[in-house]
Amino acid sequence: MNPQAFLDELRRKGWYQGQVVHVEHLPPRSATYGELEQPLHPLLRASLERLGLLPLYRHQAGAISALWRGENVILTTPAASGKSMAYQVPTLQAVLEDRTARALFLYPTKALAQDQHRSLASLVPPGEAINFAIYDGDTPHHERAAIRRQARVLLSNPDMLHVGILPNHKVWAGFLRGLRYVVVDEAHIYRGVFGSHMADLLRRLRRLCLRYGSRPQFILCSATIANPAELAERLVGLPFTAAAEDGAPFGGKAFAFWNPPVTDEQKGTRRGASGEATVLFVELLRRGVRTLAFVRTRRQAELVYRYARDGLAHDGPGLAQRIAPYRGTYLPEDRRRIEHELFSGRLLGAVSTNALELGVDIGSLDATVLTGYPGSVASAWQQAGRSGRRGEPSLTVLVARDDPLDQYLMRHPDFFFGRPHEQALIAPENPYILKPHLLCAAYEAPLTEADATLFGTSFPQRVAELEEEGLLRHEGTRWFLTPEMAYPAEQVDLRTSGGHSYTIVERSTGRVLEQGISESSAFAQLHPGAVYLHQGEPFVVAELDRVSHSAYVEREEVPYYTQVRELTDTRILKTWKEKPAPGGSKVFLGEVEVTTQVVAFKKVSHYSDELLGEEVIDLPPHRFRTVALWFEVPDATYRGILARREDLAGGLHAAEHAAIGVLPLFALCDRNDIGGVSTPLHPDTGKPAVFIHDGYPGGIGIAERGYDIIEQLWEATLRAVSECPCEAGCPGCIHSPKCGNNNHPLDKAVAVTLLKAVLGRG
């Protein structure tokens, strides 16, 4: 496509109101190649030449040569740069040269394993009997024994490694004994809770490899992040070499920032991002442009799909049937069908959550529409990289939401295009994550003091706690599981730090619609009376069964969607650090207990966002311990606000909202990973305070990152609030979509006063 011509055509439309606020033109780039430090196996070289894959790009050759030198490697280059070749080539070289060599490829999704299985098959030299197989939850049971005996390359996922392979390592002894390479693809996904689980899981793998006499090398592939070597070393616990110089060709891209028009000048409110993204999606599809629209939430995927389907209904035969929604919670057979239809070209476009952000081959796309900033620079570039896979010019449009983070980027595009990517944060010694993995490790083989070298300095303390809890017993120099712990891996969900996952069932038919909904999401989205969208169709929740962890729904066409209201309380348990702020107050970091409770839900009209009603609901409170930063207000500022009879509570609340909205600019996280509380008088400090906490038990490093860069956070927050053109506050600066108090009270002017004060400008 011609991206500039398309944007120019939009500017001539009658409905266009100056939405394009910036266009970054990324020039095309020719390929650069590298040389390997040792020759390829003749059969492998012939296979690569037959497929036109030689010479290798610079980053591929560099990564392979580093592996051959015995190093662990993390490769961080953009999407469609051929990262998989950097581990497929050395793996095939190893198994061609040594019949005992084995390799394990780990992918975060089953779809990626299926995709890479096809890719690997194309590289195997003709006539060579290299047995490679997928081993995951979909593998038929009658095939599993043969795979364990014969597979030289195993394609799997963290969940199967955790619950199926490591606990049954004795039947995998031959495979583990010969394990030469372990590949962890899409490593940027392993951040936060999932990444912390992954780090402990990989330590369990290394522990068993040592038991069987192998020391595999690790190859990690990732989207671009700021700290690739650091993330790899924290994930695996070994030194890593980072390879980041991309040598793949690039066809050029126009990356446009699209800010929906203001609908109320005084309030500063803007047209919704979903509606604007739908308009762009439909305009592209009408021109036959293969397009992928990314959205932030499962509900948004269904809404944008429905709006686009309705908009295309009169545009020629069948065009509305050539799009589909896509979400990770769909059943496997539905996901595979949509992926195949995208790859084959039957579908012209799709509306997806970040489930299609990963490298599943869905064919060549010409455009991507990002409905809201996806939470990190790394994710934004990964989603943008899904278009332009034929080496031709492509288009990406980021449609801003009406929130502080998106609006900050619309006013400061240089912050996005000119700054380094964020740091990925994990916390493998989080006790809520480490302790369950220590039980899993004890099941696999008794724990010993030597395991502290793998699991970290907190190992003795966590083992002692598990012994006190009656889950481990000490015999001599080893710790064993107590009989009550039959199969601990079954009790550990790698994607959460506690709670159960829920299943959605259609009550009238008993049909399972979706699976794997977290408990916190279930309380927020599957409470009685909630409207839940599935493949574009609305279902109303009739019952949330907390015993069977099921939500029973009925198909019903309703003209509204639902939003919950929740209350949050934070108490300080322990202060770890404190430091002075420029304005004379202090900033703290420590452990807190957070209590949240969903107390009501609102019914909001689909098209007008009019409030149609609110209903009280009865759900239990959710309590957890986590890490928080908090800061106080300078005494002089506090006294001045009171003397002027200004709204201190509203200013604190507004500053809290804006800071939470901006923090993802500095940490690789999502706004939903963070919580907060503000109060004019906190019972534990006796002073006004703003708290920002990690949204997961035990913490995952977000609050620590915020504490370390607190002045940068305040600066960006002040700019986000003061530069917003609204008069009294709006979703683009101080309103929060997840506020449990319905965004009340809020005071924009007092928030500016407070932020200037903590920065020493008050």
Secondary structure, 3 states (H helix, E strand, C coil): CCHHHHHHHHHCCCCCCCCEEEEEEECCECCCECCCCCCCCHHHHHHHHHCCCCCCEHHHHHHHHHHHCCCCEEEECCCCCCCCHHHHHHHHHHHHHCCCCEEEEECCCHHHHHHHHHHHHHHCCCCCCCCEEECCCCCCHHHHHHHHHHCCEEEECHHHHHHHHHHHHHHHHHHHHCEEEEEECCHHHCCHHHHHHHHHHHHHHHHHHHHHCCCCEEEEEECCCCCHHHHHHHHHCCCCEEECCCCCCECCEEEEEECCCEEECCCCEECCHHHHHHHHHHHHHHCCCCEEEECCCHHHHHHHHHHHHHHHCCCCCCHHHHEEEECCCCCHHHHHHHHHHHHHCCCCEEEECHHHCCCCCCCCCCEEEEECCCCCHHHHHHHHCCCCCCCCCEEEEEECCCCHHHHHHHHCHHHHHHCCCCECCCCCCCHHHHHHHHHHHHHHCCEEHHHHHHHCCCHHHHHHHHHHCCCEEEECCEEEECCCCCCHHHHCCCCCCCCCEEEEEECCCCCEEEEEEEHHHHHHHCCCCCEEEECCEEEEEEEEECCCCEEEEEECCCCEEEEEEEEEEEEEEEEEEEEECCCCCEEEEEEEEEEEEEEEEEEEECCCCCEEEEEECCCCCEEEEEEEEEEECCHHHHHHHHHCCCCHHHHHHHHHHHHHHHHHHCECCCHHHEEEEEECCCCCCCCCEEEEEECCCCCCCHHHHHHHCHHHHHHHHHHHHHCCCCCCCCCCCCCCCCCCCCCCCCCHHHHHHHHHHHCCCC
